[in-house]
Amino acid sequence: MYSFKSAVGQMLIYFDKTFGQYALKIGDTVYEHHHSAESAADNVYMHSTGCYNWDSLEGVVETPSELSAWERL
């Protein structure tokens, strides 16, 4: 599981056994599922998560460019 404290709340990337993929959770909502944790982190970096509050901050807030910059829990 990976964690990033963003301007819109806690983000988590974790393996969701129900779907067999990695989930991207922002606050209390799961926005996406991905085949890899890296893909989920890339969408956070690109501000293309489906979470309007995050996606609208493109170019405004500093964002980790790689999963290795996230905290591993």
C-alpha positions in Angstrom: 0.0 0.0 0.0 1.2 3.5 -0.9 0.2 6.8 0.6 0.4 10.5 -0.5 -1.0 13.4 1.5 -2.4 15.7 -1.1 -4.1 19.1 -1.1 -7.4 17.3 -1.4 -6.8 14.7 1.2 -5.1 11.3 1.7 -4.5 9.3 -1.4 -3.9 5.5 -1.2 -2.9 3.0 -3.8 -3.5 -0.6 -2.7 -4.3 -4.0 -4.2 -8.1 -4.5 -4.2 -8.6 -8.3 -4.0 -12.3 -7.8 -5.1 -11.2 -6.5 -8.5 -7.8 -8.1 -8.7 -6.3 -4.7 -9.5 -4.8 -1.7 -7.8 -7.3 0.9 -6.5 -6.7 4.6 -6.2 -8.6 6.0 -3.2 -8.8 9.7 -2.5 -10.4 10.5 0.8 -13.2 8.0 1.2 -13.8 7.3 -2.5 -12.2 4.8 -4.9 -11.8 6.5 -8.2 -10.0 4.1 -10.4 -8.6 0.6 -10.7 -5.3 -0.2 -12.5 -3.2 -3.2 -13.5 -0.2 -1.7 -11.6 0.4 0.7 -8.7 2.7 2.6 -11.0 -0.1 3.3 -13.4 -2.3 4.6 -10.6 0.5 6.9 -9.4 1.0 8.1 -13.0 -2.6 9.2 -13.2 -2.2 11.1 -10.0 0.8 12.9 -11.5 -1.0 13.6 -14.7 -4.1 14.8 -12.8 -6.3 12.4 -14.7 -7.9 10.5 -11.8 -11.6 11.3 -12.2 -11.6 13.3 -9.0 -12.4 16.8 -10.1 -11.0 18.4 -7.0 -7.6 16.9 -7.7 -7.6 16.9 -11.5 -8.5 20.7 -11.5 -5.2 21.4 -9.6 -3.0 20.5 -12.5 -0.1 22.9 -12.6 -1.1 24.4 -9.3 0.2 21.9 -6.7 3.4 19.8 -6.6 2.8 16.2 -7.3 5.1 13.2 -7.0 6.2 12.1 -10.5 6.9 8.5 -9.6 5.5 5.9 -7.2 8.9 5.8 -5.4 8.1 9.3 -4.0 4.9 8.0 -2.3 5.2 6.6 1.3 5.1 2.9 1.4 3.0 1.5 4.2 
